[in-house]
Amino acid sequence: MKKEEKRKEKTPSESETITTEVVYPNDTNPMGMLQGGKLIHWMDTASAVCAQTHAENIAATVSLDKVVFKHPAKIGDIITIKAKITRAFGSSMEIYTCAWARKFNIKETSLINEAYFTFVALDDNAHPITVPSVLPVTEEEQHFFEQALDRKNAKINKKDNDHI
């Protein structure tokens, strides 16, 4: 049977990933607050699922930018993590990921973290492969799409100036 041909472009909603976690005592520091590393692990996993769904291949984390811890989460909080692709650049993809916390008995949520993850899609021999481009649909998706190029260029400029 012939392998299905991959599409040239996809919308962000096609690979959007939403996960839910509960903060248990072993996820926290001595003050009962969720450890930052644990939250980043959960966010990286959601981002990887998003990237791999978009690429239809395995994808590896390349970088993590602009991690912003806004509020602590505590034991018993329910954490919702949303990962959505912003743009694809050949073999790499930028994924915007945010995490929200709420108490089990309260519907109100608070944004506790947001970050940009970069992944590269890999073939079976761990070589980079081209991924479908991103076709933004909503105004928000278009905004993230345009800003992704600015973030990429800023990273390149910083890297070029790091040796000076």
C-alpha positions as semicolon CSV with decimal commas, in nm:
position;residue;x (nm);y (nm);z (nm)
1;M;0,000;0,000;0,000
2;K;0,130;0,345;-0,094
3;K;0,206;0,579;0,195
4;E;-0,037;0,872;0,210
5;E;0,123;1,192;0,077
6;K;0,168;1,468;0,333
7;R;-0,017;1,795;0,290
8;K;0,178;2,110;0,209
9;E;0,004;2,325;0,470
10;K;-0,208;2,281;0,781
11;T;-0,402;2,505;1,013
12;P;-0,287;2,548;1,375
13;S;-0,608;2,393;1,508
14;E;-0,531;2,063;1,332
15;S;-0,244;1,992;1,571
16;E;-0,352;2,191;1,877
17;T;-0,292;1,983;2,188
18;I;-0,460;2,022;2,526
19;T;-0,353;1,816;2,826
20;T;-0,457;1,811;3,190
21;E;-0,249;1,728;3,496
22;V;-0,312;1,729;3,870
23;V;-0,047;1,865;4,107
24;Y;0,044;1,590;4,355
25;P;0,276;1,625;4,657
26;N;0,567;1,461;4,470
27;D;0,538;1,739;4,205
28;T;0,600;2,017;4,455
29;N;0,875;2,187;4,650
30;P;0,879;2,197;5,036
31;M;0,634;2,490;5,025
32;G;0,373;2,284;4,840
33;M;0,417;2,473;4,511
34;L;0,454;2,300;4,175
35;Q;0,820;2,270;4,078
36;G;0,907;2,474;3,770
37;G;1,094;2,184;3,612
38;K;0,790;1,958;3,643
39;L;0,570;2,215;3,473
40;I;0,823;2,263;3,192
41;H;0,832;1,883;3,148
42;W;0,454;1,873;3,109
43;M;0,462;2,169;2,869
44;D;0,742;2,011;2,663
45;T;0,540;1,691;2,630
46;A;0,229;1,877;2,511
47;S;0,444;2,079;2,269
48;A;0,605;1,763;2,133
49;V;0,265;1,605;2,065
50;C;0,159;1,922;1,884
51;A;0,479;1,936;1,675
52;Q;0,470;1,565;1,590
53;T;0,103;1,585;1,492
54;H;0,176;1,877;1,261
55;A;0,488;1,715;1,112
56;E;0,345;1,363;1,102
57;N;0,692;1,256;1,217
58;I;0,896;1,245;1,532
59;A;1,011;1,588;1,647
60;A;1,283;1,682;1,893
61;T;1,300;1,984;2,121
62;V;1,562;2,233;2,002
63;S;1,502;2,528;2,233
64;L;1,273;2,682;2,488
65;D;1,233;3,060;2,488
66;K;1,068;3,324;2,699
67;V;0,958;3,108;2,988
68;V;0,744;3,325;3,214
69;F;0,632;3,192;3,554
70;K;0,338;3,415;3,647
71;H;0,176;3,249;3,949
72;P;0,248;2,936;4,155
73;A;0,031;2,626;4,137
74;K;-0,027;2,429;4,455
75;I;-0,102;2,072;4,560
76;G;-0,441;1,966;4,427
77;D;-0,456;2,228;4,151
78;I;-0,570;2,113;3,808
79;I;-0,331;2,226;3,535
80;T;-0,447;2,264;3,176
81;I;-0,175;2,296;2,914
82;K;-0,247;2,417;2,562
83;A;0,012;2,386;2,282
84;K;-0,042;2,537;1,938
85;I;0,191;2,576;1,643
86;T;0,260;2,934;1,541
87;R;0,478;2,884;1,232
88;A;0,694;2,633;1,048
89;F;1,038;2,713;0,905
90;G;1,147;2,429;0,677
91;S;1,213;2,150;0,925
92;S;1,159;2,351;1,244
93;M;0,836;2,454;1,417
94;E;0,761;2,710;1,684
95;I;0,500;2,600;1,938
96;Y;0,335;2,847;2,177
97;T;0,245;2,670;2,500
98;C;0,059;2,808;2,800
99;A;-0,045;2,653;3,130
100;W;-0,348;2,742;3,339
101;A;-0,427;2,643;3,698
102;R;-0,754;2,611;3,884
103;K;-0,881;2,464;4,207
104;F;-1,093;2,151;4,164
105;N;-1,404;2,327;4,296
106;I;-1,363;2,661;4,115
107;K;-1,407;2,716;3,741
108;E;-1,194;3,031;3,731
109;T;-0,845;2,970;3,590
110;S;-0,523;3,168;3,611
111;L;-0,239;3,171;3,362
112;I;0,066;3,033;3,540
113;N;0,318;2,996;3,259
114;E;0,375;3,052;2,891
115;A;0,668;2,972;2,666
116;Y;0,779;2,921;2,307
117;F;0,924;2,581;2,217
118;T;1,114;2,511;1,896
119;F;1,114;2,160;1,752
120;V;1,277;2,003;1,449
121;A;1,109;1,720;1,260
122;L;1,325;1,413;1,203
123;D;1,317;1,118;0,968
124;D;1,390;0,758;1,070
125;N;1,765;0,830;1,059
126;A;1,736;1,141;1,280
127;H;1,790;1,379;0,987
128;P;1,580;1,697;0,962
129;I;1,285;1,681;0,723
130;T;1,057;1,946;0,580
131;V;0,723;1,998;0,753
132;P;0,397;2,141;0,619
133;S;0,370;2,520;0,639
134;V;0,122;2,679;0,878
135;L;-0,196;2,835;0,742
136;P;-0,328;3,076;1,007
137;V;-0,708;3,111;1,010
138;T;-0,799;3,343;1,298
139;E;-0,666;3,692;1,370
140;E;-0,488;3,556;1,677
141;E;-0,321;3,281;1,471
142;Q;-0,214;3,541;1,212
143;H;-0,067;3,756;1,490
144;F;0,133;3,463;1,635
145;F;0,239;3,363;1,280
146;E;0,381;3,710;1,206
147;Q;0,550;3,742;1,546
148;A;0,717;3,401;1,504
149;L;0,935;3,536;1,224
150;D;1,034;3,833;1,442
151;R;1,128;3,596;1,727
152;K;1,330;3,377;1,491
153;N;1,518;3,675;1,347
154;A;1,588;3,810;1,696
155;K;1,732;3,471;1,794
156;I;1,954;3,464;1,486
157;N;2,075;3,819;1,552
158;K;2,149;3,735;1,916
159;K;2,342;3,424;1,812
160;D;2,544;3,628;1,560
161;N;2,628;3,887;1,827
162;D;2,710;3,639;2,105
163;H;3,064;3,590;1,976
164;I;3,143;3,962;1,980
